[in-house]
Amino acid sequence: PNRPPRGRNKSSHFEDLFSSEQEHDPRLIHINDPVRTNDRYEFTGNEIRTSKYTLITFLPKNLFIQFHRLAYVYFLVIAALNQLPPLAVFGRTASLFPLLFVLFVTAIKDGYEDWRRHRSDRNENNREALVLQHGDFRSKKWKHICAGEVVKIHSNETMPCDMVLLGTSDPNGIAYIQTMNLDGESNLKTRYARQETVTMISHSSYLGLIKCEQPNRNIYEFTATMELNNQRIPLGQSNIVLRGCQLKNTEWIIGVVVYAGQETKAMLNSTISRSKSSNLESYMNRETLWLSAFLLITCSVVATGMGVWLFKNTKNLDALPYYRRKYFTFGRENRKDFEFYGLALEIFFSFLSSVIIFQIMIPISLYITMELVRVGQSYFMIGDTRMYDSSSGSRFQCRSLNINEDLGQIRYIFSDKTGTLTQNKMEFQQASIYGRNYGSSLQSHRANMTGSPSQKSMLMHYSWHF
């Protein structure tokens, strides 16, 4: 309760190093002093979350996403109409069962998908890295790493956060990083540690101040300076390693954390998992609109016919079969009135009753079947032994059950390299050497030879095939 309010550290003498258009003041990182770095409690921890729901938000958010399907809105309207006494064709409770069942099945499926995201986040946050603690590098869970701490990464390990390099196993401070998780490129990138920080590593005196820009999404730029031994050392994009990258061909590196958790460039570029829909589902939404329009037209015709019939038989409604307004019995109920709402309301109720009767034009069983089939498909795909990689011990992962039917359907192919999808092949066709033809059986012709043999011409003919 006595903590000071959150704020941003300000530094007036640093304005010349950053653009005046920047919205915030530079961030101050005290090397190997996370308490002083975060004395204003402005930095987040290194824990990440990629899941879509929580226990509190699951029900409202999931229902909101599910009712983006037009058919579900249609079934909800039908169930609501069936609750009105003049329109009840089926049992009030029974009419809710199909819609509740399909909503329940879809919610279970979405909940299972998000539970796997929570499990993946938990495994990621509980990974361990070597962090400098009390003068020695000790294991610490990723989620407990803070800005300002010094971290040591060995070869083939993944970066737990965005770090400025202080030193590497290479005497020249070179490190090789694989950024496949960020930009998809498999070739190694080179990163450098400034030579001024080599003595820091050799003497284990991790002291200094880094002034860097506020967290942003640009993974190809980084602007910062380091104040070390009364020197101001400029830092750039080649001096920082980002979360998700892997260390390759380098025994170890040591760096100081500048961005952690949701403030890392990788997490700022990642978006919340959105609900995906397949082409089949989009097509079904369009068909639902057309069927709904046809249903409204049909019910309008029925209601119009009902209105014409009531208008012609207004005086005979008491005695007409199937539409008597009074009971004709020998008991107390003799000549008791039925519920007659008037001509206009009778037409309106006739329209709504027709909607309930003709609702089978859009079968809810189709959507129930689709959800169950998707769950079954994912089970068989995950258990497919031919898609199991024994070298890494990984199997097929079905992370979104809503797009199973889009697998293998290719609409566009993009390529940024000439020859990726074509074959460039040069075949030898004919050559004329010293007046003699070699190759295909074209008409032989002799070249004019003048001067010494070294000046004699050589003619060659190639053809290109694509």
N, C-alpha and C positions, 0 to 999 in steps of 0.2 A: 504493500500500500504506500510505502514511502518512496517508491521509485520515481525519478523525475519523468516528466512527459516525454514521449518519443519526439525526436527531432533529428535534424541533419547537422553534422559538423560543418562549420564554415571556415573558409580560409581565403583571405583577401589577396595574399601574395601569389596565389596560384592561378589567377584569372588569365595570365598571359599564355598559359599552356593549353587552355581549352577554349573552344569557341564560345563567344559571348552569347550565342543563341541557345546554349544548353540550359535546360530548365532547372537543373539542380546543381548544387555545389559539388565539388569532387569528393570522392569517398576516401577516408583515411584508414589505412591498414597498418597497424603496428605489428611488425614481424615478431612471432613467437610471444605475443601478448594479447590473447583473445579477450581477456577481461577489459583491458584498456581500449581495445578496438571497438568493443560493443558496450561501452560505458553508458551510452544513451539508449540502449536496447532497440536499435533501429535495424539490426540485421536479423534475418530469419535463420533458422537452423538448416541443417543439410538434409532433413527429411523431405521426401517427395511424395506426391499423391497423384496418380493418374486415373483413379477410379471415378466413376460418374455419380454414384449414389452414396448416401450414408443411411444409417438406420432411420433417421428422422425424415430425410427427404426422399426416401425410396418410393413410398406409396404415391404421394402427389406428383412427383416428377415422372414416374413410370406411367401413371394413368394419363398424364398430359401428353406424353410421347405416343402412347398407344392410340389415343383418340385422334391422332393425325391421320389414321386410316379412316377413310370416309365410310367404309362398311360398318365400322364399330359405332360411329355416330348414328348411322341408319338403324342398327339394332337397338341402340339406346332409346331412340325415339319410339320404335315399335314397342319396347318394353314399357315405356312411360305411358303410351296410349292405352295399353292393356290394363293399366291400373285404374282407369276411369270406369265407374260402374256402368254407364250406358254402352261402353265399347268393349267390355271384357268378353272376349271370345274364349280364351283359355284361362286357366287358373292364374291368379295374379302372381303367386309365387313361382309357379312352373314356368311362366314366361321369362323370368329372370335367370333361370338356370343356364341356358345356352350361352348367354352373354357373359355371365359371371365365370363360367367354366373356361371360355376362351381367354378372358382377361387373366384368370388365374394361371393358366398354362403359360401364357406369354410372360407374365410377371416372374414365374419361376425360372423360365429360360433366361430372361434379362438379369435376374438376380444371380443366377449361376455364373453368367459371363462377368458381371461386376465383381463377384466374389473371387474369381480368378485374377482380376486386376488387383484387388486388395492383396491377394497372396503374392503376386509378383512384386508389388510395392514393398511388402513386408520382407521378402527375400532380398530385395535390393537395398533396403534401408539397414538390414542387419549384416550386410557384408562388412568385412574388417579391412582396415588399412593401418599402416605403421605411422603413428603420430608422435612427434617429439613431446615427451612428458617427463619433467624432472630430469632433464639432461640425457634422456635415453629414448630411443624409438620403441614404442610399445603399441600393441594392437588396440584398436579402438573402432567401434562400430561407425559405419558411415553416417548414420543419423545423428551422432553426437559430435561430429566434426564441426568446428566453428571457424568463422572468418578470422584470419590472423594466425592460425596454427600452421606449423611446419609439418609437411607430410612427405613420406618417402615411398616411392613406387618402384617396384621391381619389374623386370622384363615380362612381357605378356600380361601384365595386370592392367586393369581399367582405372581411369582417373575418377575419383569420387566427387570431384568438384573442379571449378576453374581455378588454376594455380599459376602463379608467376614462377618461372624456373629460377632457382638459386644456384644449382649445380647439378652435374651429371657425372656418370662414371668416366666419360671421355674427358681427357685433360683440356680439350678445347671448348668444353661445355656444349657439345652437340648431342641432340637427342632425336630419335626417329619415332614419329607418331603415325599411327594408322587412324584415319578419320572416317572410316567406313560407316560408323553409326551416325555420323552427322551429315555427310554429303554423299555417301555411297561410293566414294572413290577408294579403290583398293591400293593405289600407290602410296608410298610412305611420304610423309611431310617432314621437313627438317625444322626443328626448333632449337633455340640457342639460349644458354644462360650467359649473362654478362660476366666478363672476366673480373670485374670489380667484386663480384660476390664469391669468387673462388676462395679467397682467404677466409670468408665467413664460414664456408663448409669445412676447411681444413682446421680451423681453430675452434669450431663448434660455438662460435659467438654469433648467434642469430639475433642481431639487433638492426633496426632500421625502420624507416617509415615509407610506405608506398602511398602515393596519391594517384588515384585512378578515377576514371569516369564512372558514372552511375550505371547500374545494370541495364543492358540493352540487348536487342535481338541480333545485332550484327556480329556474325561469327568470323568475319574477315577483317575486322578492325579492332584495335585496342589502343587506347591512349592513356599513358601513365608516366609517372616519374618516381624514382626511388632516391630518398635522401639517405646516404650512407657515408659516414666519416666526413661529414661536412661537404660532401659532394652530391651534386644532383645528376642522377643517371637517367637518361630517357629510356623508356620502355615502349615496345611496339607489339604488333601482332605476332611477330616471330618469337617473342619471349613468353608467351602464355600458352598453356595446354588446357583444353576444355574438357568438361565432364563428358564421359562416354567414349573418349578416345583411348586407344590402347598403345602401350609402350612396346616398341619392336626394336630389335638389333641394338639395344642399349641395356646394360646390366641394371642400372638404377638411375633414378633422378630424385632430386629433392626440390620441393617448391612450397610456396606460402599461399594459403587460401585467400582469394580476393572475392569470389562469388560462391555462394553455397546454396543448396536446396533449390527452391523455386526461382531464385535469382540468377541461376546459371544460364548461360546463353542457350544451352540445349533445351532446358525446361521453358524458357521464355518463347522459344520457337515451336514448342509443342502445344497443341490445343486440346481442349477437353474432348473426350471421345464422343462424337456425335452419333445419333441413331442413323444407321444406314438402311437403305431400302433398295431392293433389287428391281430390275427392269420388269419382272413379272408382277411385283407388287404395284409398281406405277401403272402398269397396264390394267390391273384389276381395279385400281382407283378410278381410272377413266371409264371402265366398263360399268362400275357402280353408278357413276354419274348418269350414263346413258340409260341404264335400267331404272334408276330412280325417276328420270324424266318420263320414261314410258309408263312407269307405275302411276305417276301423278296424272298422266293423260287418261289412262284407263279408269282410274278412280273418279276423275272428273266426269267422264262419260256416264259412269254408273250413277253418280250423284245427280247429274242432269236428268237422266231417265227417271230417277226416283222423284225428283221435283215435279216433272211433268205428270207422273202417275198420281201423286198426291193432289196436285191441282185439279185434275179431272175427276177425282173421286173424293173430294172434300166432304160432300154430304153423305156419303155412304161408308165412312170409315168405321162407324160403330158396328156394322153388320158384315163387312167384307171379310172373307176367310183370310187367315194368316195376318190380318192387320186390324183386329177388333180393338176399339178403344175402351170397351166395357166388358166386364165379365157377365155371361148369361148362364147363371146356375140357379139352383133351387135353395141355396143356403144363404148365409149372411153376406157372402161375397157377391150376391146377385146385383148386377148393374154397377159394380164398382169400377171406377175409371182406371185404365192403364196410365202409365206416364207418357203423356203426349206433350212435346216441347214446342209445338208450333211448326209451321211450314219451313221457315228458314233454318231453325236448329235441327229439324229432322233431316234436311238436306245435308247440313254440315256433318251431323253424326253419321249419316249414310256414307259420306266421303271417307271419314276416319275409319269406319268399320270395314270399308273396302280395302283401305290400306293394310289393315291387320290381316284380312282374309288373303290378299294377294302378296303378302310379304315373302312367300316362298320363292319369289322371283330371284331374290338374292339369298342363297342358302348360307346360313351361318355355319353349317357343318363343313362347308368347303374350307373356311378359315381354321376351324379346329383341326381338320385333317392336315392342312399345310403346316401348322405349328408342330404337330406330332411327327410328321415326316421329316421336318428339319432337324428335330432332336435325334431321330433315328439315323439320319444321314451323318450328323456330326459324330455319333458314336462309332459308326463303321469307318469313317475317315480317320478318326484319331487312332483306332485300333488296327489300321491297315499296316501290315508288316513290310510291304514293299515301299512304304514311305518312311521307314525308320532308318535313321543314320546311326550305325553302330559305332562309328569313330567318335562322335560327340555325345552319343547316348540320348539323342533328341528324337522326337517323333512329330508327326503332323499336329499343328495346333489350329483349332477352329475357334478363332477369337470373336467372330460375329456370325451368329446363326441366321441372320436375316438375309444373307446374300449367298447362300449355298448354291442356288440355282444359277448364279452368274459365273460360276467357275467354268473356265474354258471358253467363255464367250468373248472374243476379241473383236473390237470395233476399229481401233486405230493402233498403228504401230509407228513409233517415233524413233529415229536413229540420228545420232550426231556424228557418225563416222562414215565416210564414204567406203563402201565395200562391205559394210557389216551385213547387209541383206542381199548383196549382189556379188558376183564372182568376176573379178578382173583378171583376165587370162590372155596372154600374148602368145600366139602360135607362129612358128616359123613357116613362111610360105615359099619364098624364093630368094636366091642370092646370085649375083653376077660377080665373079672374082676373076680378074685377068681375062675378061671376055668369055668366061665359061659359066653357064647357068647351072645352078644347083637348086634343088627343091622341086616345085610343081612342074608339070609338063606344059608350061606356057611356051609360046613360040620363042625360040632362042634368038638372041640378037647379040652382036658383038659390039662392045664399047670401043670407041676410038682411043687408041693407045699412042700417046706421044710422050717423049722424054724418057727418063730412066725408069726402071721397074718400080722404084720406090714411089714414083709419081703416078703410077697406074691406078685407075679408079677401082673402087669396090662398091657395088650397089647391092643393097639388101632390102627385102620387102617383107614387112610384118603386117599382120592383121590383128586387130583387137576385137575381143568378144566380151560382151557384158551380159 
